[in-house]
Amino acid sequence: MYLDYTEDLTKKIFPSKMVLDGNIFNPIRIYVKIRDENGIKMEIFDITPSSWKDLQDKVACILNGCGYKTESPKTIEIPRGKIEVDVFAKQEIPIRDLVLCECKYWNTAIPQKVVLEFRTVMLEVGANTGLIISKTGFQSGVIKSSEFTNIIPLTWKEFQEKYKFKWLNNKIRMTDILRHQLFRFSNFYNDDYDIQYNALKEEEKELVKQNMHGYLGIACLLTPMMISKNSSCVFELDIDYLNESIIRAQKIYECEINSYSEFFEIYEKSLHEGNDFFIKTYKL
């Protein structure tokens, strides 16, 4: 499989050729690993939280992106009264998982007593996992006191790394719903919308032709991350290919992309714009 790009920034940079195992008709069934020796190192967010509220919001945002329903903050009724946790995250599918987070935007290392107090909260609430996310780090006794418990002390960087692949997996799965629809609209060899296309005026048909090529390039940006197994499409995340796709996306969108969250914000917006264009034009 290869993508041949036209280096003409006035027309954007979209695939001018797309050959998939000798068959242009079914690109979603192809899987390829592309490795960049120099590589790029990205996180979900490239900016360090600027306040306790920002840290709390970003933690909730990442867990929400992983498929959890989050509340921040949340007051919880317990036998001895009410307590407030910084981030409450719950997931029911595929298995029930309840995560409580304490976000500490302190300029000093977190002491051991924070873990001991949080352990009591965890037991009373019945949470599966407790995360203490610190701006600065932890005192030496914290790591030892959290051993053999369901409490995990993490720096902001460690928290992002822990949930990066789950966040990316979920984000790409959700994005693929939009991407697949845009591919159906913009694929020259797809006849699903022939009736709608043939009903257009000549100038409208010309407009569709002008947009098809560009939107096909956007729809195919992450296509090889879907592969076919047993006659069904199965997702496999290849971080190297994703990073390579982001390098290409910077040329397509003519902008610098510094984080995964920034990439998906731009990508989802363009997928929505493409689908909206065809829905409006075809009067669907």
Phi, psi and omega in degrees: 000135173216155174244126180256114186260140177270118183278069181227097187291341178289337179252010190070181180239098180238159180299126176265340174224145176216107182244120184241100183050037180076006184227112183279351190276341188223065185293338185288348183267006186252138178234132182217143174258126175242122183248132177259114185299323178286323175069170172226143180251115182233153172241172177299311174241137179266351182254130177290138179307140187262353181200173178297323180292320179295319177298313179300314181295319181291323176298314178297320180297317180294315180294323176297320177293339177276355179108002178276149168271123187242151171227136183210115351281179177220132175268130184239135175279127176230168183307326183265011178134217180243143175228158177241130175250150184293314179222128177246119184232127184229138178226133182257334184236136004282338175225156179291131180215122180245121183241129174251141182233135169250120182254115186248101178267063183257151176273358178241159180295144183288129181279168184296328184297333178297319179294317181297318178293320181292328179298321178296316178299316180302315181295319183289326181276331183080036181280152177283319185221141174239129180245130172249110183257121186246141175290321190256321184138196187225151173290159187302326183287343184294313182299317181293318182289341180267354178296144179062025174234175177263022177255130183239113175278130184221143166282169178303317180295318180293324178298314179298319182293322181298321185256005185303309186288325177293319179296314181295316178304311183292321181295317181290322177299315181291319179296327185295336175298314178291318183297318182294321178295318179294324177297319178297321179292318193261353180287119183300332187262007178266127183257017182298331186242026179299320181298314180294320181294315182294338180277353182283157171288163184300319180293328177289322176298319180296321178296319177298315179300319181295327184269336185304313186297315180295316181290332175295321177298319178293316181296331183268001186301320180246013184306314184294357177277357173251130179235162182258127174224127179054044176067017176224153182277128182237137182272135172226123182275124173242104186298328180293319179291322177300314179297322176295322178297323180291324175299316178294323181297327178297328176284318180298313185268356179054050178207162177272134179243123189249353182206162178295322180296323178294318179300310184291331175296315179292316184294314180297322179298316181290327176295317177298316181298319179296312179297320179297323179299312181289322179298317180291317182293319181274358179056048182273000000 
